[in-house]
Amino acid sequence: MESTGTSPAPRPADAELHRRLVYGDESALAEVYQAYGSLVRRIAVRVTRSPAAAEDVAQEVFAQLWSRPYAYDADRGSLRTWLSVLAHRRAVDWVRSEARHRKDVRADDSALHAIPDAAPGPDEKVVDRERSLLLHSALAELPQPQREVVHLAYFAGRTYRQAAVELGIPEGTAKTRLRTALRSLAETLADPPDPALERGA
């Protein structure tokens, strides 16, 4: 055959397959997959080094051919070449995406390790110790009946109803003693009372 200096014309089979794809012929897609599926997967595996990723790439390649058949121009080359180029591009995209993902994971890990320890530092421990001493000092100044209710509600985890039962006093009396004690403690410590102290109120 005489050479014209131009690229050889695409095989008639490619042009025919393309025409059928444009018209939505599913059997044409099946024929293309049967003819070039292994080629696409080989190219993808060579780039991604992952058979699973290669399967994903192959699905994307043939999905694009099915959804956008006009993207392939039969006058510019064979379907084999076009699918090979597309497979390579998709595989490279996968590798880049994985690299970004690994970088993000490393960044997240670094950020996690950079988070300060949740344990209190020396200064915080000193403050907590001072507040504890103040609290116990303030508790010691409360009248005995109020101190008993606070002890049961705060240190023993009782509600004022349970404290009333244990102390053998009416619930209203226990509630009043607890609230009076909390107001006294709040004034002494110059802080609002802890809501947990009034559990069940």
C-alpha positions in Angstrom: 0.0 0.0 0.0 1.3 3.4 -0.9 2.3 5.6 2.0 0.8 9.0 2.1 2.8 10.2 5.1 -0.2 10.4 7.3 -1.3 8.1 10.2 -3.0 4.9 9.1 -6.8 5.0 9.0 -8.4 3.4 12.1 -9.6 -0.1 11.7 -13.2 -0.3 10.4 -14.1 -2.3 13.5 -13.2 0.6 15.7 -15.3 3.0 13.7 -18.2 0.6 13.8 -17.9 0.0 17.5 -17.8 3.7 18.1 -20.9 4.3 16.0 -22.8 1.6 18.0 -21.6 3.1 21.3 -22.9 6.5 20.3 -26.3 5.0 19.7 -26.2 3.3 23.1 -25.6 -0.3 22.0 -24.6 -2.1 25.2 -23.4 -5.1 23.2 -20.8 -2.8 21.7 -19.5 -1.9 25.1 -19.3 -5.6 26.0 -17.2 -6.3 22.8 -14.9 -3.4 23.6 -14.4 -4.7 27.2 -13.8 -8.2 25.9 -11.2 -7.0 23.4 -9.4 -4.4 25.5 -10.3 -5.0 29.2 -7.1 -7.0 29.9 -5.0 -4.4 28.2 -6.5 -1.6 30.3 -6.0 -3.6 33.5 -2.3 -4.4 32.6 -1.5 -0.7 32.1 -3.3 0.2 35.3 -1.4 -2.4 37.3 1.9 -1.3 35.9 1.2 2.2 37.1 -0.6 1.7 40.4 1.1 -1.6 41.5 -2.3 -2.6 42.8 -4.6 -5.2 41.2 -7.5 -3.8 43.1 -6.8 -0.3 42.0 -6.4 -1.5 38.4 -9.9 -2.9 38.5 -11.2 0.4 39.7 -9.3 2.2 37.0 -10.7 -0.2 34.3 -14.2 0.4 35.5 -13.7 4.2 35.3 -12.2 3.9 31.8 -15.1 1.9 30.3 -17.6 3.9 32.2 -16.3 7.0 30.6 -16.3 5.4 27.2 -20.0 4.4 27.7 -21.1 7.8 29.1 -19.0 9.9 26.8 -18.4 8.0 23.6 -17.9 11.3 21.7 -14.7 11.8 23.7 -13.1 9.2 21.4 -12.4 10.4 17.8 -12.0 7.4 15.5 -10.3 9.7 12.9 -7.4 10.4 15.2 -6.4 6.9 16.2 -7.4 3.4 17.2 -9.7 2.7 20.1 -6.9 0.5 21.6 -4.5 3.5 21.7 -7.2 5.8 23.1 -8.1 3.4 25.8 -4.5 2.8 26.7 -3.9 6.6 27.1 -7.0 7.0 29.2 -6.1 4.0 31.4 -2.6 5.5 32.0 -4.1 8.9 32.9 -6.6 7.4 35.2 -4.0 5.2 36.9 -1.7 8.2 37.3 -4.6 10.1 38.9 -5.1 7.3 41.3 -1.4 7.3 42.3 -1.5 11.0 42.9 -4.7 10.7 44.9 -3.2 8.0 47.1 -0.1 10.1 47.6 -2.2 13.1 48.7 -4.2 10.8 51.0 -1.0 9.4 52.6 0.3 12.9 53.1 -3.0 14.0 54.7 -2.9 11.0 57.0 0.7 11.7 58.0 -0.3 15.4 58.6 -3.2 14.2 60.7 -1.0 11.9 62.7 1.5 14.7 63.2 -1.2 17.0 64.4 -2.5 14.4 66.8 0.9 13.9 68.3 1.3 17.6 68.6 -1.8 17.9 70.8 -0.7 18.7 74.4 -1.2 16.0 77.0 -4.6 16.3 78.5 -3.1 15.7 81.9 -2.9 18.8 84.1 0.5 20.5 84.2 2.4 21.5 87.3 0.6 24.9 87.6 -2.8 23.4 87.1 -2.0 20.8 89.8 -1.1 23.5 92.2 -4.3 25.4 91.5 -6.4 22.2 91.8 -4.7 21.4 95.1 -5.4 24.9 96.5 -9.0 24.8 95.4 -9.4 21.4 97.1 -8.0 22.8 100.3 -10.3 25.7 100.1 -13.3 23.5 99.5 -12.5 21.2 102.5 -11.9 24.3 104.6 -15.2 25.7 103.6 -16.9 22.4 104.2 -15.5 22.3 107.7 -17.1 25.7 108.5 -20.6 24.4 107.5 -23.0 23.4 110.3 -23.0 19.6 110.8 -26.4 19.0 109.3 -25.5 20.8 106.1 -22.1 19.1 105.9 -23.7 15.7 106.1 -26.0 16.4 103.2 -23.1 17.8 101.1 -20.9 14.8 101.9 -23.6 12.4 100.7 -24.5 14.4 97.6 -21.0 15.4 96.5 -18.7 12.7 97.7 -21.0 9.7 97.9 -22.9 10.5 94.7 -26.4 10.5 96.4 -29.4 12.6 95.3 -31.0 14.8 98.0 -33.8 12.2 98.1 -31.4 9.4 98.8 -29.5 11.6 101.4 -32.8 12.2 103.1 -33.5 8.5 103.4 -30.0 7.8 104.8 -30.2 10.7 107.3 -33.8 9.9 108.3 -35.0 13.4 107.5 -37.8 14.8 105.2 -36.8 15.3 101.5 -37.7 19.0 101.8 -35.3 19.4 104.7 -32.5 17.6 102.9 -33.1 19.8 99.8 -33.1 23.0 101.8 -29.9 22.0 103.7 -28.1 21.2 100.5 -29.1 24.4 98.8 -28.2 26.5 101.8 -24.8 24.7 102.0 -24.1 25.3 98.3 -24.8 29.0 98.7 -22.5 29.2 101.6 -19.8 27.3 99.7 -20.2 29.5 96.7 -19.8 32.7 98.7 -16.7 31.3 100.5 -15.1 30.1 97.3 -16.3 33.1 95.2 -17.4 30.6 92.5 -20.9 29.5 91.5 -21.9 26.2 93.0 -21.2 23.0 91.0 -24.5 22.0 89.3 -23.6 18.4 90.0 -24.1 19.1 93.7 -27.8 19.7 93.1 -28.4 16.4 91.3 -32.0 15.3 91.5 -33.2 18.8 92.7 
